[in-house]
Amino acid sequence: MRRNSIVARIVWLHILVVGSVSIFMPVALYFLLASETNEIQRQFITSQVNQIGKYLERGSDGTWQLKLPEGIQDIYSEAYGRYRYAIINDKGQVVFSSLADKSAVFPDAGLTDEPQYLDRRDSGLAVAGARIPETIDGEPFWVEVGEDLSHRDVIIDDILGRFLQRVAWVTLPLLLLLLGLDIAIVRTVFKPVLRASEEAEAIRPSQPGLRLSSAELPSEIRPLVQAINNALDRLESGYKLQHEFAADAAHELRTPLAILRTRIDTLTDRDVSRQLRSDVERMSHTVNQLLEMAESEIFIVGPDEQADLHAIAVDVVSFLAPLIFGEGRSVSVVGADQPVLVNGNVEMIARALRNLVENAAKYSPSGSEIEVIVDSAGALRITDEGAGISDDDKQLLFRRFWRRDRRGTNSVGLGLAIVQRIMAAHSGEIEVHSRSPRGTAFVLRFKPFETDISSDGAIA
């Protein structure tokens, strides 16, 4: 996942959000639970105050009496130790108290006409509760109820006390699961975009009509793909015009050149005729290579096409052998002597091999040997004993119209460019190696078909 990709940006932003939520949510829930716990505690304390107030009454002798039922007395007993109460009169005197020293639950708090919710923390004691005014038989009292926080044993207190320890560990995996699901969703959403990029990678000069599919693309990206397709339409149109011009120009030149060649043959001055014929032959060669280049640009290898490299090598060498032998050089086919089947077009492979053999003959000295080695793994190796090719020149070999010596040869510099284009159409490879002590080797590697035919002569 690349750092600047849309998916990466979404994921990193989501990680930031998830991280923030994972911190904020437990804290927020903690305070919500704490608030709810305090509210429940206040409601309980208030109900206890009201309940105690019901049992405060004046006796027949005029004194105040508190007659709590046994169940309530147990709640406020020292044995239980969790709850405590006290009743204070308007003089600030403690009338009744569950504490052993008969003191107030909140001795430092003043008497007010409004309910008070109080906390007391001293000497290791933590008590929370309420002091609520009550009027009984026309006389004001303040009833206090407190809860010892060190003895909280109700379930809501346990939830509050252990929430961060337990719930936080549940929250984090859930958020990570959410992150994983989001990543999967984003990848699913962007699958059409990845498919469009793969389609773009497949566009080649040999297949200018291919376009990017806009089906199922997000609406934000569809306009970009449509704009790219429109640009490809314009490029294809310009490419076709350029190709058609080169092909038409080369084709139209063939007839005038043939007529010119015929007229040259009628000249009585043989020296002039020979020189003019050489010039015409060079022009014809250039025209033919332009046509071959134009054909190779639009050529496509069918998936079911098969070619026998051994048969092609024999045919090409047999065709060129008289010319090569006539110039004092030798040429031979070695290696595999049985069919070597590859996925390819016979005519185009033969054209590529012919260009390389002609090139080898052109730059090899008289008396040297040219070999076409057929590899059973699906390759052709063409070797010569020429001057060789420098490393710098290897980088320029396949450029159109490039020639190392423009004055010393009649070449127009298209042969190797044609070979490279043919190999690209076959999804093959072309390699250039220097030989020791001199010479050059060109290797054409094709995709072989699976076959039971085996032979020796593998190329190293």
N, C-alpha and C positions, 0 to 999 in steps of 0.2 A: 504494500500500500504506500504510494508515493506521498510525500509530505504536502505537496501543493495540490493534490487531487481533491475533487469535490467530496469524495467519500471520506478522505482523511480529515478534511475540515469539519464535516458533519460529526465524525466520530470524536474528534478532539473537543468540539464544542459540547457534545453530549457528555463526554467524560467530565468536563468542567461542571456541567449542570448536575450530573449524577453525584459528583463529589460534594457540591454545595448542598444538594438535597440530603445526602447521607449524613452531613453534619447538622443541618438545620432541623431535619425531621425528628430525630430522637430528642433534641433539645426542646423543640416545640411541643412534642408529645409529653415530655417530662413535665413541663410547666402546665400543660393542660390537665394532666393527671393530678399534679400537685394542687391545682386550683379546684379540681373536682373533689379531691380528697378533703381539702379544707372546708368546702361547702357541705359535704356530707357530715364532716365532724361538727360543724356549727349547728346543722339541723339536729344532729343527735344530742348535742349538749343542750340546745334550746329545749328540746323535748324533755330532757332529764330535769332541767330547771323547772319547767312547768309542772312536771310530775311531782317533784319534791314539794313545790308550793301548795299542791292540793292537800298534802297531808299535814300542813302547818295550821293549827287551830288553837283557839283560846279554850282553856279548860274551865271547869265549873268554879274553880277557885280564882279565876281571873289570870292565871299564868298561861304562858304560851307552851304548847306541847307539839312534838313532832312524832307522829306514829307511823313510821314507814313499814310496809309489808316486809315479810321475811326475805322475799326474793330480791327486793331493792336493797335491803340491808346487806345482803351477801355481795352485791355489786360494789358497795362502798366499804366493804370490810378491809381491815389491814391485811388479812390473809391473802385476799385477791390483789390488793395493792395498786390497782390500775386507776380507779376513779376515786375522787374525794369531793366532798361538798361542805359548804358552810352557809349559815344564814346570819345576816348582819342587820341590826336595827338602825333607826335613823340617828342614833347617837354614835354609830361606828362600833358598837359592841357586838362581839360574836355571840349570838344566841345559841346556835347549834353548830356542831362541826363533827365530821367523821374522823378528823385527825386526832391523834393521841393527845396533843397539847392543846386541843380545842381552839386552834388559831384559824385565821382566815386563809383561804386558798391563795388569794392575791392580796397580801397585807399592804402593799405599797400603792394599790390603786385607790383612787378617790371614788366617792359616791356621786353618781350622776342620774339624771332622769331618763337617760337613754341606755339601751343594752350595750354592754361592752364585751368585746372579744379580746381576751388578754393572753399574754405569754409571760411565763416566769422562768427565769434561768439563773440559778445561783447555787453554789456549793454542789455542783454536779447534778442538780435537780433541774429537770425540764418538764414544765407543766403548761398545757394549753387548755383554754376553756373560756367560760363566759360568766359575767356578772349581770344579772337582769333584775330590774326593779319590779316588785310585786306589791300590791296593796291588798292586805288581808284584814277583813273586819275593820276597815277604816284606818288601818295603821300601816305605814310604809316599811317594807323590808327589801333587802337585796339578797337574792339567792345566787350562790356561786357553785359552779360545777367545774372541776378540772380533770384532765386526763394526763396521767404520767406517760410521756412520750417514750420512755425507755421500756414500757411494757406493751407497746402496740402489737397486737397479734391478729388483727382482723385481716382478711385476705387483700383488701384494697391497699392496706399499708405495705403488705409484702410485695404487691405489684409495683408500687411506687419505689420501694427500696431497692428492688432488683431489676427495674426496667432497663436501665442502661446496660447492665451486664448481660441480660438475656435477649431483650428485644433488639438491641443494636446488632447482635450477631445474626439475627434473622433478617434485619433490614438490609445489611450489606450484601448478602448473597442474592436477595431479591433484586436489588439495584444492579448488580453485576449481570444477573440473568436478563434484566431489561436491556442493558447495554448490548449484550450478545444478540438478543432478538432484534434490536434496532439495527445493528450492523448487518445481520442477515437480510433484513427488510431493505436496507439501502442498497446492498449488493444486488438483490433481486430487481429493484427498481432500475438500477443502472446496467442490467444485463443487455438491454437493447443498445445502449451506448457502446459497450464493449464489442457487441456484434458489428456495429457500424464501423468501429475502428479496425476490426479484422477485415471487413469488406474493403476498407480504404487501403489496407496493406496489400490486398490482392490485385489492385488496379495496376496494370502494366501497359506499356506502349502497344503490346500485342493484343490487349483487350481494352481498348479505350471506351467501349460502350458500357462497361460496368459502372453501376451507381450505388450510392449508399442507401440502404433501406431506412425509410422513416417510420415504418410500422412499429407501434408500441413505444415509440420514443416519448420521453416527457415533453410536454408542451413547451417548456422553456428552451429545450435543445433542438426541437424540430426545425425552427427557422434557420438555425445555423447549418443543419444538414441539408436543408433545401437550398440554401445559398451556395454550399459547396457543390451540390449536384448541378446547379446552374452554371457555376464556374467550370465544372468538368465538361458540361455541354459545349461551352465556348471553346475550351481547350481542344476538345475532340474535333470540333468544326475546323479550327485553325490547323490542327494536325493533319486532318484529311486533305485540306487544301494544299498543304505543303507536300504531302505524300503524292497526291494526284499530280501536282505540278512536276515533281521530279520524275515520276513514272511516265507521264505523258511526254515530257521533254525528251527523255531518253528514248522512248519508243518512236517519236517523230524523227529523231536523228538517225535512226537505223536505215531508213530508206534512202535519204540523201547520201549517207556514207557508202551504201552499196552501189549507188549510181556513180559516185565519185571514184570508187575503187575500179569500176568497169571502165570508166573513161581514162583513168591513169594507165590501165593496161594497154590502151591504144596508142600511147605516146611512143614516138620513135626513139627518143633519147632515153636509153635504158638507165643511165645513172640518175637522171631526174625522176624517172618512173619509180626506181627502187627507193629513193629518198621519200618521195611523196607517198608511196605505198606504206612505208614504215610509219609515217605520220598518221595515215588513215587507220592503220592497224592499232596504233596507240589510242586514237580517238574511239575506235570501235570497242576496244577493251574497256575504256573508261565508261562508255555508254552501257555496255553489258554489266559492268559492276554496279552502276547506278540502278539498273533494273533489278539486279539481284538484291541490292540493299533495300529497295522499295518493297520487293516481295517478302524479304525476311522480316520487315517491320510489321507486317500484318499476318504473318504466318503463325498458325497455332497447331500444336501437336495433339492429335486425337488420343484419347486414353486407351484405345484399342489398337493403335498403330504399332506394328512391330518391324524392326529392321535387323538384318544380320550383318554385324560389323565385319565378319570375315569375308562375306560375299562382296560387300561394298569396297573393302580394301583391295580385293583382287581386281574388281572392275576398274576402279580408279587408277591403280598402278598399271594395269594392262593398257588403259587408254593413254596414259602419259609416258609409258616406257619408251616408245619409239623416239619421242622428242628428247627425253632425258639421255637416252643412250647416244643419240645423235650429237649431243653436246659434250660427249666424253665423260659422262657420269653414269653411275649404276643405281638402280632402285630395286627393292625387293620387299616382299611381304613375309614376315616371320611371326612366330608365336603360335597362337591357337590355330589349328587347321580344321576345326569343326565349327558349325554354326554358333555364333555368339549373339543371342537375341536380346535386344534392348527395346524400350519404349521410344520409338522415334520414327521419323519420316525418311525413307530411303534416299529420295532425291536431295533433301536438304543436308543430310549427313554426308552424302557424296560430294555435295558442293563445298562443304566446310573442309573435308579431307583434301579435295582437289586444290583448294586455295593454299592449304598448308604445304602440300607436296610441291606445288609450283613455286611457292615462296622459298622452300628449302633448295630447290634446283637453281633458283635465281641467284642465291647468295652463297652457293657452295662452289669451291674451286673445281676445275677440271680434274678428273681422276678420282674424285671423292665418291663416297657411297651414301645413299639415302635409304633409310629403313622405315617401314611402316609395321609396327609391332602390334599385334592384336592380342589383347588381354582377355582371358576368359571371364574376368569379373565385370566386363562391360566397359572397356576403355581402349582407345587408340593412342599409340605413342609414335610420333613422327620425329626422327632424329636425322641430323645432318652433320657435316664436318666443316661448316663454315667458320667465320670469324667469331661467332658468338654474339651475345647481346649483353650490354652492360646493365647494371642494376638500375641506373637512371633511365635508360631507354625502355626497360620493362614497364615502367609506370606510364609510358606514352604509347606503347605498341598498338593499343586497341582504339586509339582516337581516330576518328574519321579524317582522312586526307593527311595523316601524319606520315612523314618519311624522314628517315635518319639522314639520308643524303639526297637532296632534291635534284642534284645535278648529275649524279652518277647512275641513275636508274630511270626506267620508263614507268615505274609504278606510280599510281595515283593515290596510294595509301588507303584503299578501301577494303582490301582482302581480309585483313585480320579483324576489322570492324564487323564485316559480314560473318566471319566465323564466330565471334563473340555473340552476336545477335542470334545466330542459329542455336548456339549452346544455351543461351538464356531461354529460348522458346522450348527447349527440351528439358529445362530445369536441371541442366548438367553443369559441369565445371570445366574450365580451361586453365591449364597450368603451363608455366614457362620455366624451364630449368636450363642452366648452363652446364655443358659437359666438359669433362677433363680429358685431354688437355685443351681441346677446342671443340666448338660446335654447340648446337642448341637442340633441346628436346621440347616439343609441344605435346601435351597430354590432354586428350578429350575424354572426360568421364561421363558416362550415361547411367541412367537407372536401368539395371538389367531385370529381365523377367526371370521368375523362378524356373529353373530347368534342371533336368537330370544330366544334361550334357556337361562333361568335364574335360578339361585339357590342361596342358602345362603352359608355361610362358607367362606367368604372372609378372606384372610390372612392379618394380620396387618403388 
